[in-house]
Amino acid sequence: GAHVCVGVVFITISTIRLYLNHYNNNHHLGLELAAWYWHFVDVVWLFLYLTLYWWLS
């Protein structure tokens, strides 16, 4: 879905910026937010699968 497309774009842009040395020890919020978003989506899917498994069994 759209959440995967947004995550892939977010991580791709962060990776490009990483290779272009746009991040340093004090300026890395974009990279950190990309990681937070991706892990948030993972956790939401985990709870969704567990809820559906529990509900449908």
C-alpha distances in whole Angstrom, upper triangle without the diagonal:
4,5,6,7,9,10,11,13,14,16,17,19,20,21,23,25,26,28,29,31,29,29,32,33,33,30,27,25,22,22,22,20,17,18,18,15,14,16,15,12,13,16,14,12,16,17,15,16,19,20,18,21,24,23,23,26
4,5,5,6,8,10,11,12,14,15,16,18,20,21,22,24,26,27,28,27,27,30,31,31,28,25,23,19,20,20,17,15,17,17,13,13,16,15,11,14,16,14,14,17,19,17,18,21,22,21,23,26,25,26,29
4,6,5,6,9,10,10,12,14,15,16,18,20,21,22,24,26,27,25,25,28,29,28,25,22,20,17,17,17,14,12,14,13,10,9,12,11,8,11,13,11,11,15,16,14,16,19,19,19,22,24,24,25,27
4,5,5,6,9,10,10,12,14,15,16,18,20,21,22,24,25,24,24,27,28,28,25,22,20,17,17,17,15,12,13,14,10,9,12,12,9,10,13,13,11,15,17,16,16,20,21,20,22,25,25,25,28
4,5,5,6,8,10,10,12,14,15,16,18,20,21,22,24,23,23,26,28,28,25,22,20,17,17,18,16,12,14,15,12,11,14,15,12,14,17,16,15,18,20,19,20,23,24,24,26,28,29,29,31
4,6,5,6,9,10,11,12,14,15,16,18,20,21,22,21,21,24,25,25,22,19,17,14,14,15,12,10,12,13,9,9,13,13,11,13,16,15,15,19,20,19,21,24,24,24,27,29,29,30,32
4,5,5,6,8,10,10,12,14,15,16,18,20,21,19,19,22,23,23,20,17,15,12,12,13,10,7,9,10,7,6,10,10,9,11,14,14,14,16,18,18,19,22,23,24,25,28,28,29,31
4,5,5,6,8,10,10,12,14,15,16,18,20,19,19,22,24,24,21,18,17,14,13,14,13,9,11,13,10,9,12,14,12,13,17,17,16,19,21,21,21,24,26,26,27,30,31,31,33
4,6,5,6,8,10,11,12,14,15,16,18,17,18,21,23,23,20,17,16,12,12,14,13,9,12,14,12,11,15,16,14,16,19,19,19,22,24,23,24,27,28,29,30,33,33,34,36
4,6,5,6,9,10,11,12,15,15,17,15,15,18,20,20,17,13,12,9,9,11,9,6,9,11,9,9,13,13,13,15,18,18,18,21,23,23,24,27,28,28,30,32,33,34,36
4,5,5,6,9,10,10,12,14,15,14,14,17,19,19,16,13,12,9,8,10,9,6,8,11,9,8,12,14,13,14,17,18,18,20,23,23,24,26,28,29,30,32,33,34,36
4,5,5,6,9,10,11,12,14,14,14,18,20,21,18,15,15,11,10,13,13,9,11,14,13,12,15,17,16,17,21,21,21,23,26,26,27,29,31,31,33,35,36,37,38
4,5,5,6,8,10,11,12,11,12,16,18,19,15,13,13,9,9,12,12,9,12,15,14,13,17,18,18,19,22,23,23,26,28,28,29,32,33,33,35,37,38,39,41
4,5,5,6,9,10,10,9,9,13,15,15,12,9,10,7,5,9,9,7,9,12,12,12,15,17,17,18,21,22,23,25,27,27,29,31,32,33,34,37,38,39,40
4,5,5,6,9,10,10,10,13,16,17,14,12,13,10,8,11,12,10,11,15,15,14,16,19,19,19,22,24,24,25,28,29,29,32,33,34,35,37,39,40,41
4,5,5,6,9,9,11,14,17,18,15,13,14,11,10,14,15,13,14,18,17,17,20,22,22,23,26,27,27,29,31,32,32,35,37,37,38,41,42,42,44
4,5,5,6,5,7,11,14,15,11,10,12,9,9,12,13,12,14,17,17,17,20,22,22,23,26,27,28,30,32,32,34,36,37,38,39,42,43,44,45
4,5,5,6,6,9,12,14,11,9,12,10,8,12,14,12,13,16,17,17,19,21,22,23,25,27,28,29,31,32,33,35,37,38,39,41,42,43,45
4,5,8,9,12,15,17,14,13,15,14,12,15,17,15,16,20,20,20,22,25,25,25,28,30,30,31,34,35,35,37,39,40,41,43,45,46,47
4,6,8,11,15,16,13,13,15,14,13,16,18,17,18,21,22,22,24,26,27,28,30,32,32,34,36,37,38,40,42,43,44,46,47,48,50
4,5,7,11,13,11,10,14,13,12,15,17,16,18,20,22,22,24,26,27,28,30,32,32,34,36,37,38,40,42,43,44,46,47,48,50
4,7,11,11,8,8,11,10,10,13,15,15,16,19,20,20,23,24,25,27,29,30,31,33,35,36,37,39,40,42,43,45,46,47,49
4,7,8,5,5,8,9,8,10,13,13,14,16,18,19,20,22,24,25,27,28,30,31,33,34,35,37,39,40,41,43,44,46,47
4,6,5,6,10,11,11,12,15,16,16,18,20,21,22,24,26,27,28,30,32,32,34,36,37,38,40,42,43,44,46,48,49
4,6,7,10,12,12,12,15,16,16,18,20,21,22,23,26,26,27,30,31,32,33,36,37,38,39,41,42,44,45,47,48
4,6,9,12,12,12,14,16,17,17,20,22,22,23,26,27,28,30,32,32,34,36,37,38,39,42,43,44,45,47,49
4,6,8,9,10,12,14,15,16,18,20,21,22,24,25,26,28,30,31,32,34,36,37,38,40,41,43,44,46,47
4,6,6,6,9,10,11,12,14,16,17,18,20,22,23,25,26,27,29,31,32,33,35,37,38,39,41,42,44
4,5,5,6,9,10,10,12,14,15,16,18,20,21,22,24,25,27,28,30,31,32,34,36,37,38,40,42
4,5,5,6,9,10,10,12,14,15,17,18,20,21,23,24,26,27,29,30,31,33,35,36,37,39,41
4,6,5,6,9,10,11,13,14,16,17,19,20,22,23,25,26,27,29,31,32,33,35,36,38,39
4,5,5,6,9,10,11,12,14,15,17,18,20,21,23,24,26,27,28,30,32,33,34,36,38
4,5,5,6,9,10,10,12,14,15,16,18,20,21,22,24,26,27,28,30,31,32,34,36
4,5,5,6,9,10,11,12,14,15,17,19,20,21,23,25,26,27,29,30,32,33,35
4,5,5,6,8,10,11,12,14,16,17,19,20,21,23,24,26,27,29,30,32,33
4,6,5,6,9,10,11,12,14,15,17,18,20,21,22,24,26,27,28,30,32
4,6,5,6,9,10,11,12,14,16,16,18,20,21,22,24,26,27,28,30
4,5,5,6,9,10,11,12,15,15,17,19,20,21,23,24,26,27,29
4,5,5,6,9,10,10,12,14,15,17,18,20,21,22,24,26,27
4,5,5,6,9,10,11,12,14,15,16,18,20,21,22,24,26
4,5,5,6,9,10,10,12,14,15,16,18,20,21,22,24
4,6,5,6,9,10,11,12,14,15,16,18,20,21,22
4,5,5,6,8,10,11,12,14,15,16,18,20,21
4,5,5,6,9,10,10,12,14,15,16,18,20
4,5,5,6,8,10,10,12,14,15,16,18
4,5,5,6,9,10,11,12,14,15,16
4,5,5,6,8,10,10,12,14,15
4,6,5,6,8,10,10,12,14
4,5,5,6,8,10,10,12
4,6,5,6,8,10,11
4,5,5,6,8,10
4,5,5,6,8
4,6,5,6
4,6,6
4,6
4
